[in-house]
């Protein structure tokens, strides 16, 4: 973990080693799970105040709250008409002799995340700081005190800080567990997509020196058991060393859960953040048992089993060499050669490396979850314009209307909309979206309860 505190300590005057950090206020449009707990652990402020953009996923909010612990005095969500996009860090240090305080305001493009503050290999960020003086910059101090004192909003403010003009925004502040706006709730959600398996996983491949033509050599290699990959590439042949049973499993239907818990949008099927966290384990494509067995076999494989997988490939290479030689084909046109023969030793070394890579992937929780379930989940991206966001929100409401037009309504959110008469089958997407936004404070709980209910 990087020591992110160095960016903030650099703003202190010389001889400030004895200063005590009393307060840290962070206002950020985005935060990962680990940055703020790590920063607090390093800086050790007496009190911490955090404002996150209101669409921040609940899991991230919980991780930050738990990670900061007892030092956390307030964790609020900031709501603006579109996005609360500020990145502000306000620190108050006290002098050891009790003679006064030192205030520093840090600002720029850097969100509260590891990638923003990692200097080597991180984002390209702008990060600046300025002094805030109690006597001459009282309005700026007041803006941050509003956050610290539990205010329900901040007011827009323009101020001059020793030749630097700064504008601080207005946004509403609500408790982290309060009902979000409909748009924030939608922004928090997850998209589901079929997981596109890596073609190299569980496959021992021979990269050919040039693409295979149709028929001819390709047919001979197929007769030897060296087949093309799932992508239809003509530049590699090989074999799936655990068998081919799972190669089509991930293409099968997801079943009833997709229609019940997910609503189609222009970015793909969507479900709420809470529903995703509660029911992630039931969202998978058929064939999961086979894929789970694949993962366990690779993880638990002995040296003897690995040797057998490689030996199977070696036998197929030997058979292909014999068949191609009989047909008087030029082996060097396709394969790596050594002493006039296919370089089986090199291909075996490559195969052993591939099996090692597969074992490492199988031990990765993130990879194995995607592979076994056959699906992957993505967070809604932050949209660059209100027009793009409106198109996304309208695609969501349009799908709900389409569900209500069916003889039997399976989609759980559409069921709530029908029961509470929020949306009708003849509504336009615009009318449906306006109804959702206008009644969301009263209907959010009913929707979440239905999405989270047992079958």
C-alpha positions as CSV (number, residue, x, y, z in Angstrom):
1,X,0.0,0.0,0.0
2,X,1.3,3.4,-1.0
3,X,1.8,6.1,1.7
4,X,-0.8,8.5,0.2
5,X,-0.4,10.9,3.2
6,X,2.8,12.4,1.7
7,X,0.7,14.4,-0.7
8,X,-0.9,16.2,2.2
9,X,2.1,16.5,4.6
10,X,4.0,18.3,1.9
11,X,1.7,21.3,2.3
12,X,2.8,21.8,5.9
13,X,5.4,24.5,6.9
14,X,8.9,23.5,7.9
15,X,9.2,22.3,11.4
16,X,5.6,21.0,11.4
17,X,6.5,17.6,12.6
18,X,4.8,18.2,16.0
19,X,1.5,19.3,14.5
20,X,-1.6,17.3,15.3
21,X,-4.2,16.7,12.7
22,X,-7.6,17.5,14.3
23,X,-9.9,17.2,11.4
24,X,-10.0,15.7,7.9
25,X,-12.9,16.5,5.5
26,X,-13.1,14.6,2.2
27,X,-15.6,15.5,-0.5
28,X,-15.2,13.1,-3.4
29,X,-17.2,12.1,-6.5
30,X,-15.8,8.6,-6.4
31,X,-13.9,6.5,-3.9
32,X,-12.7,2.9,-3.8
33,X,-12.9,0.7,-0.8
34,X,-9.4,1.0,0.5
35,X,-8.0,4.5,-0.1
36,X,-9.7,6.5,2.7
37,X,-9.1,3.9,5.4
38,X,-5.5,3.7,4.4
39,X,-5.2,7.5,4.3
40,X,-6.8,7.9,7.8
41,X,-4.6,5.1,9.2
42,X,-1.5,7.0,7.9
43,X,-2.6,10.6,8.8
44,X,-4.3,9.6,12.1
45,X,-6.7,12.6,12.3
46,X,-8.8,12.9,15.4
47,X,-12.0,13.3,13.5
48,X,-13.0,12.4,9.9
49,X,-15.9,13.7,7.8
50,X,-16.6,12.2,4.4
51,X,-19.1,13.2,1.7
52,X,-19.5,10.6,-1.1
53,X,-21.5,11.1,-4.3
54,X,-25.0,9.6,-3.6
55,X,-24.8,6.9,-6.2
56,X,-21.8,5.3,-4.5
57,X,-22.5,1.6,-4.1
58,X,-23.6,0.5,-0.6
59,X,-20.7,-2.0,-0.4
60,X,-18.2,0.8,-0.9
61,X,-20.0,3.0,1.7
62,X,-19.9,0.2,4.2
63,X,-16.3,-0.6,3.6
64,X,-15.3,3.0,4.1
65,X,-17.3,3.3,7.3
66,X,-15.9,0.1,8.7
67,X,-12.3,0.9,7.5
68,X,-12.2,4.3,9.1
69,X,-13.8,3.1,12.3
70,X,-14.1,5.3,15.5
71,X,-12.5,8.3,13.9
72,X,-15.4,8.8,11.5
73,X,-17.7,11.6,12.8
74,X,-19.9,11.9,9.7
75,X,-20.4,9.9,6.5
76,X,-22.9,11.6,4.2
77,X,-24.0,11.4,0.6
78,X,-23.9,14.4,-1.6
79,X,-26.7,14.9,-4.2
80,X,-26.7,17.4,-7.0
81,X,-29.1,17.8,-9.9
82,X,-26.8,15.4,-11.9
83,X,-23.6,14.4,-10.2
84,X,-21.8,15.7,-7.2
85,X,-18.4,15.9,-8.9
86,X,-16.2,17.8,-6.4
87,X,-12.8,16.5,-5.1
88,X,-11.9,18.4,-2.0
89,X,-9.7,17.6,1.0
90,X,-9.7,20.0,3.9
91,X,-7.3,19.5,6.8
92,X,-7.0,21.3,10.1
93,X,-3.8,20.9,12.1
94,X,-3.2,22.3,15.6
95,X,0.1,23.5,16.9
96,X,1.6,21.5,19.8
97,X,1.9,24.6,22.0
98,X,-1.8,25.4,21.5
99,X,-1.2,28.8,19.9
100,X,-3.3,28.3,16.8
101,X,-4.4,26.1,13.9
102,X,-3.2,25.6,10.4
103,X,-5.8,25.0,7.6
104,X,-5.0,23.5,4.2
105,X,-7.4,23.0,1.3
106,X,-6.3,20.4,-1.3
107,X,-8.2,20.2,-4.6
108,X,-7.9,19.1,-8.2
109,X,-9.0,16.2,-10.3
110,X,-8.0,13.4,-7.9
111,X,-10.8,11.3,-6.5
112,X,-10.3,9.4,-3.2
113,X,-8.9,6.3,-4.8
114,X,-5.6,4.4,-5.0
115,X,-5.2,4.9,-8.8
116,X,-5.6,8.7,-8.4
117,X,-2.9,9.0,-5.8
118,X,-0.5,6.4,-7.1
119,X,2.4,8.3,-8.7
120,X,3.9,5.4,-10.6
121,X,1.4,3.8,-12.9
122,X,-1.6,5.8,-11.7
123,X,-3.9,8.3,-13.3
124,X,-2.6,11.6,-14.7
125,X,-4.1,13.9,-12.1
126,X,-3.9,17.6,-11.2
127,X,-3.6,18.1,-7.4
128,X,-3.0,21.5,-5.7
129,X,-3.3,23.1,-2.3
130,X,-3.6,26.5,-0.7
131,X,-3.6,28.0,2.8
132,X,-6.9,28.9,4.4
133,X,-6.6,31.6,7.0
134,X,-9.2,31.9,9.8
135,X,-9.3,35.7,9.8
136,X,-9.5,36.4,6.0
137,X,-11.1,33.2,4.7
138,X,-14.0,32.8,7.1
139,X,-16.6,31.9,4.4
140,X,-14.5,29.0,3.2
141,X,-14.1,27.7,6.7
142,X,-17.8,28.1,7.1
143,X,-18.5,26.0,4.0
144,X,-16.6,23.1,5.5
145,X,-18.0,23.6,9.0
146,X,-21.4,23.1,7.5
147,X,-20.4,19.6,6.6
148,X,-18.8,19.0,10.0
149,X,-21.8,20.4,11.9
150,X,-24.4,18.1,10.2
151,X,-25.9,20.6,7.8
152,X,-28.4,19.3,5.2
153,X,-26.8,21.2,2.3
154,X,-23.9,23.4,1.3
155,X,-24.3,26.8,-0.4
156,X,-22.4,27.9,-3.4
157,X,-19.5,30.1,-2.6
158,X,-16.8,32.0,-4.5
159,X,-13.8,33.2,-2.6
160,X,-10.3,34.6,-3.1
161,X,-7.6,32.6,-1.3
162,X,-4.4,34.7,-1.5
163,X,-4.7,35.4,-5.2
164,X,-6.4,32.1,-6.0
165,X,-10.1,32.3,-6.9
166,X,-12.1,29.2,-6.0
167,X,-15.7,28.2,-6.4
168,X,-17.3,25.7,-4.0
169,X,-20.5,24.0,-5.1
170,X,-24.0,23.6,-3.6
171,X,-25.4,20.2,-3.0
172,X,-27.7,18.4,-0.7
173,X,-26.4,16.2,2.1
174,X,-28.2,13.1,3.3
175,X,-27.4,10.3,5.6
176,X,-25.6,7.3,4.1
177,X,-28.6,5.0,4.7
178,X,-31.2,7.4,3.4
179,X,-33.4,6.7,0.4
180,X,-31.4,7.9,-2.7
181,X,-33.0,9.7,-5.6
182,X,-34.3,7.5,-8.4
183,X,-31.4,8.5,-10.6
184,X,-28.8,7.8,-7.9
185,X,-30.4,4.4,-7.3
186,X,-30.2,3.6,-11.0
187,X,-26.6,4.8,-11.1
188,X,-25.7,2.4,-8.2
189,X,-27.0,-0.6,-10.1
190,X,-25.2,-3.5,-11.8
191,X,-25.2,-4.7,-15.4
192,X,-24.9,-8.4,-16.2
193,X,-23.3,-9.8,-19.3
194,X,-22.3,-13.3,-20.4
195,X,-18.7,-13.9,-19.5
196,X,-16.6,-14.2,-22.7
197,X,-14.1,-16.9,-21.6
198,X,-10.5,-16.4,-22.5
199,X,-9.7,-18.7,-25.4
200,X,-6.4,-19.8,-23.9
201,X,-7.9,-21.0,-20.6
202,X,-7.8,-24.8,-20.2
203,X,-6.3,-25.1,-23.7
204,X,-2.9,-26.2,-24.8
205,X,-2.2,-24.5,-28.1
206,X,0.4,-24.6,-30.8
207,X,0.9,-21.3,-32.5
208,X,1.4,-21.9,-36.2
209,X,4.0,-20.1,-38.3
210,X,1.3,-19.1,-40.8
211,X,-2.5,-19.4,-41.1
212,X,-3.9,-22.7,-42.2
213,X,-5.7,-22.9,-45.5
214,X,-9.1,-24.5,-45.6
215,X,-9.0,-28.3,-45.8
216,X,-5.7,-30.1,-46.6
217,X,-3.3,-29.6,-43.7
218,X,-6.2,-28.4,-41.4
219,X,-8.0,-31.7,-42.0
220,X,-4.9,-33.7,-41.3
221,X,-4.2,-31.9,-38.0
222,X,-7.9,-32.4,-37.0
223,X,-7.5,-36.1,-37.7
224,X,-4.5,-36.1,-35.3
225,X,-6.6,-34.4,-32.7
226,X,-5.2,-31.0,-33.0
227,X,-8.2,-28.7,-33.5
228,X,-8.7,-25.0,-33.9
229,X,-9.7,-22.9,-31.0
230,X,-13.3,-21.7,-30.1
231,X,-12.7,-18.4,-31.8
232,X,-12.2,-20.1,-35.2
233,X,-8.6,-18.9,-35.4
234,X,-6.5,-20.4,-38.3
235,X,-3.2,-19.6,-36.6
236,X,-3.4,-22.0,-33.6
237,X,-4.3,-25.6,-33.1
238,X,-4.3,-27.7,-29.9
239,X,-6.6,-29.4,-27.4
240,X,-8.8,-28.6,-24.4
241,X,-6.9,-30.8,-21.9
242,X,-10.0,-31.2,-19.6
243,X,-12.3,-32.1,-22.4
244,X,-14.7,-30.1,-24.5
245,X,-17.9,-30.4,-22.5
246,X,-17.8,-26.8,-21.1
247,X,-17.0,-25.0,-24.3
248,X,-20.7,-24.4,-25.1
249,X,-22.1,-24.4,-21.5
250,X,-21.7,-20.7,-21.1
251,X,-23.8,-20.0,-24.2
252,X,-27.0,-21.6,-22.7
253,X,-29.9,-19.8,-21.3
254,X,-29.7,-18.0,-17.9
255,X,-33.2,-19.1,-17.1
256,X,-35.9,-17.3,-15.2
257,X,-33.7,-15.1,-13.0
258,X,-32.8,-12.7,-15.9
259,X,-36.4,-11.8,-16.7
260,X,-37.4,-11.6,-13.0
261,X,-34.6,-9.5,-11.5
262,X,-33.1,-7.6,-14.4
263,X,-34.5,-4.9,-16.6
264,X,-33.1,-4.3,-20.1
265,X,-31.4,-1.0,-20.8
266,X,-29.3,0.3,-23.7
267,X,-26.2,-1.0,-21.8
268,X,-27.6,-4.4,-21.1
269,X,-29.7,-6.1,-18.3
270,X,-29.7,-4.1,-15.1
271,X,-30.5,-4.8,-11.4
272,X,-30.3,-2.8,-8.2
273,X,-27.2,-2.8,-6.1
274,X,-29.0,-4.3,-3.1
275,X,-30.5,-7.1,-5.3
276,X,-27.1,-7.9,-6.7
277,X,-25.5,-8.1,-3.2
278,X,-28.4,-10.3,-1.9
279,X,-28.8,-12.7,-4.8
280,X,-25.5,-12.8,-6.7
281,X,-25.2,-16.5,-6.0
282,X,-28.3,-17.3,-8.0
283,X,-27.3,-15.5,-11.1
284,X,-25.5,-18.0,-13.3
285,X,-25.8,-19.8,-16.6
286,X,-26.5,-23.5,-16.9
287,X,-23.5,-25.8,-16.9
288,X,-22.1,-24.3,-13.7
289,X,-21.4,-27.7,-12.2
290,X,-19.1,-28.6,-15.1
291,X,-17.3,-25.3,-14.9
292,X,-16.9,-25.5,-11.1
293,X,-15.4,-29.0,-11.6
294,X,-13.0,-27.6,-14.2
295,X,-11.7,-25.0,-11.7
296,X,-11.3,-27.6,-8.9
297,X,-9.5,-30.1,-11.2
298,X,-6.9,-27.5,-12.3
299,X,-6.4,-26.2,-8.7
300,X,-5.9,-29.7,-7.3
301,X,-4.0,-31.3,-10.2
302,X,-0.9,-33.3,-9.2
303,X,2.4,-33.3,-11.0
304,X,1.4,-36.6,-12.5
305,X,-1.9,-35.3,-13.8
306,X,-0.2,-32.3,-15.4
307,X,2.4,-34.6,-17.0
308,X,-0.5,-36.7,-18.5
309,X,-2.1,-33.6,-20.0
310,X,1.2,-32.6,-21.6
311,X,1.8,-36.2,-22.8
312,X,-1.6,-36.3,-24.5
313,X,-0.6,-33.2,-26.5
314,X,2.8,-34.8,-27.3
315,X,1.1,-37.8,-28.7
316,X,-1.1,-35.7,-30.9
317,X,1.9,-33.8,-32.2
318,X,3.7,-37.0,-33.0
319,X,0.6,-38.3,-34.9
320,X,0.3,-35.1,-36.8
321,X,4.0,-35.2,-37.7
322,X,3.6,-38.8,-39.0
323,X,0.5,-38.0,-41.1
324,X,2.0,-34.8,-42.5
325,X,5.2,-36.5,-43.4
326,X,3.3,-39.3,-45.2
327,X,1.5,-36.6,-47.2
328,X,4.9,-35.0,-47.9
329,X,3.9,-31.7,-46.3
330,X,6.6,-29.2,-45.4
331,X,6.5,-29.3,-41.6
332,X,8.6,-26.2,-41.2
333,X,6.0,-24.1,-42.9
334,X,3.7,-24.6,-39.9
335,X,5.7,-25.6,-36.9
336,X,8.8,-24.8,-34.9
337,X,11.5,-27.2,-35.9
338,X,14.6,-28.7,-34.3
339,X,17.0,-31.2,-36.0
340,X,14.5,-31.7,-38.9
341,X,11.6,-32.6,-36.6
342,X,8.8,-30.7,-34.9
343,X,10.2,-29.2,-31.7
344,X,8.0,-31.1,-29.3
345,X,10.2,-30.1,-26.3
346,X,9.5,-26.4,-26.9
347,X,5.8,-27.0,-27.3
348,X,5.8,-29.1,-24.1
349,X,7.6,-26.3,-22.2
350,X,4.9,-23.9,-23.5
351,X,2.2,-26.3,-22.4
352,X,3.5,-26.6,-18.9
353,X,3.6,-22.8,-18.6
354,X,0.0,-22.6,-19.8
355,X,-1.1,-25.1,-17.2
356,X,0.7,-23.0,-14.5
357,X,-1.1,-19.9,-15.7
358,X,-4.4,-21.7,-15.7
359,X,-3.8,-22.9,-12.1
360,X,-3.1,-19.3,-11.0
361,X,-6.3,-18.1,-12.6
362,X,-8.3,-20.9,-11.0
363,X,-7.0,-19.8,-7.6
364,X,-8.2,-16.2,-8.2
365,X,-11.6,-15.7,-6.6
366,X,-12.6,-13.0,-9.1
367,X,-11.7,-15.1,-12.2
368,X,-13.3,-18.3,-10.8
369,X,-16.5,-16.5,-10.0
370,X,-16.8,-15.2,-13.6
371,X,-15.8,-18.5,-15.1
372,X,-18.1,-20.7,-13.0
373,X,-21.2,-18.5,-13.1
374,X,-20.8,-17.8,-16.8
375,X,-21.7,-14.1,-16.2
376,X,-19.9,-11.0,-15.1
377,X,-21.2,-7.9,-13.4
378,X,-20.3,-4.3,-14.3
379,X,-21.1,-1.1,-12.6
380,X,-23.0,1.6,-14.5
381,X,-20.4,4.0,-16.0
382,X,-20.5,7.6,-15.2
383,X,-22.1,9.4,-18.1
384,X,-20.4,12.4,-19.7
385,X,-23.6,14.3,-20.5
386,X,-27.1,14.7,-19.2
387,X,-28.4,13.7,-22.7
388,X,-26.6,10.3,-22.4
389,X,-27.9,9.7,-18.9
390,X,-31.4,10.6,-20.0
391,X,-31.2,8.1,-22.9
392,X,-30.1,5.4,-20.4
393,X,-32.9,6.2,-17.9
394,X,-35.5,6.3,-20.7
395,X,-34.3,2.9,-22.0
396,X,-34.9,1.5,-18.5
397,X,-38.4,3.0,-18.1
398,X,-39.3,1.9,-21.6
399,X,-38.4,-1.7,-20.7
400,X,-40.7,-1.6,-17.7
401,X,-43.6,-0.4,-19.8
402,X,-43.0,-3.3,-22.2
403,X,-43.1,-5.8,-19.3
404,X,-46.5,-4.4,-18.3
405,X,-47.8,-5.0,-21.8
406,X,-47.3,-8.7,-21.5
407,X,-50.1,-11.1,-20.4
408,X,-48.0,-12.2,-17.5
409,X,-45.7,-9.8,-15.7
410,X,-42.5,-11.7,-14.5
411,X,-40.2,-8.7,-13.9
412,X,-40.3,-8.0,-10.2
413,X,-39.9,-4.2,-10.5
414,X,-42.6,-4.1,-13.1
415,X,-44.9,-6.1,-10.7
416,X,-44.5,-3.4,-8.1
417,X,-45.1,-0.6,-10.6
418,X,-48.3,-2.4,-11.7
419,X,-49.5,-3.1,-8.1
420,X,-48.9,0.5,-7.0
421,X,-50.3,1.9,-10.3
422,X,-47.1,3.8,-10.9
423,X,-46.8,3.0,-14.6
424,X,-49.4,1.8,-17.1
425,X,-49.0,-0.4,-20.2
426,X,-49.9,2.6,-22.4
427,X,-47.5,5.1,-20.8
428,X,-44.7,6.5,-22.8
429,X,-41.1,6.1,-21.6
430,X,-41.0,9.7,-20.7
431,X,-44.2,9.5,-18.6
432,X,-43.0,6.3,-16.9
433,X,-39.7,7.9,-16.0
434,X,-41.4,11.0,-14.6
435,X,-43.6,8.9,-12.5
436,X,-40.7,6.9,-11.1
437,X,-38.7,10.1,-10.2
438,X,-41.7,11.8,-8.7
439,X,-42.8,9.0,-6.4
440,X,-39.4,7.3,-5.6
441,X,-39.1,8.4,-2.0
442,X,-42.4,6.4,-1.3
443,X,-41.8,3.5,-3.6
444,X,-38.1,2.7,-3.3
445,X,-38.6,0.4,-0.3
446,X,-41.4,-1.6,-2.0
447,X,-39.3,-2.1,-5.1
448,X,-36.2,-3.2,-3.1
449,X,-38.3,-5.6,-0.9
450,X,-39.7,-7.2,-4.1
451,X,-36.3,-7.6,-5.7
452,X,-34.9,-9.0,-2.5
453,X,-37.7,-11.4,-1.7
454,X,-37.3,-15.1,-1.9
455,X,-38.8,-17.1,-4.7
